[in-house]
Amino acid sequence: MTRQKILITGASSGLGEEMARRFAAAGRDLALCARRTDRLDTLRGELVAQYPSISVAVRELDVTEHDSVVRVFGELRDELGGLDRVIVNAGLGKGAKIGTGKAHANLATAQTNFVGALSQCEAALEIFRAQDAGHLVLVSSISADRGLPGPKATYSASKAGVAALGEALSIELARTPIRVTTLLPGFIKTDMSAGAGDDAALMASLDEGVSAMVDAIEKETTRAALPGLKWQGIDAALRFLPNSVTARFV
């Protein structure tokens, strides 16, 4: 099945922006959301100029405002004449060691990454249930596999919540026309990952990372750690090896 009308949140930069380019090149109609409308408008102009046969709708959206998420998803559905796929991608990567006086960073990350993802799932599945069809994609992280210490603690916890939500929905909807995919990317080179430090040695290029993500999305894989065998192996190690072993390298 070709999912022709695709909504992507967090589309103004990084993974979301590059996924938009890939799907536009495949001739798909797009609904792009983000807080930074100037960058969305620039991206829309680029895509429409390069692929004049597609439709590209854009909206400002803060995914932490649930009523806005429901309203914007409904508006974009109406503008495109339906939605076949929603990619829950918007997220934050900031954080601090818990209890060091920087709770604002951790709370913002938790609110955006998990509560915001839940709002998007609510809005998307309300549309999909009404039309009895659709593909929901949740962008989690390999950090969902194991709680990470220090400034990554809240991020990994929030992404674990997203992964658990995706797993629950895929089981619930397995016998329906609605498909659910959960992606667990490793380290991919984006603006958000610029301060990766020691993790830079494991960093995949944006091209490699997004190619793997789009491939898994198009195959409608239920769960995919990516890109490549390296991250599949890391995923398995983090999930199944004992804490005494994995604690040495997280």
Disulfide bonds with the S-S distance in Angstrom:
none
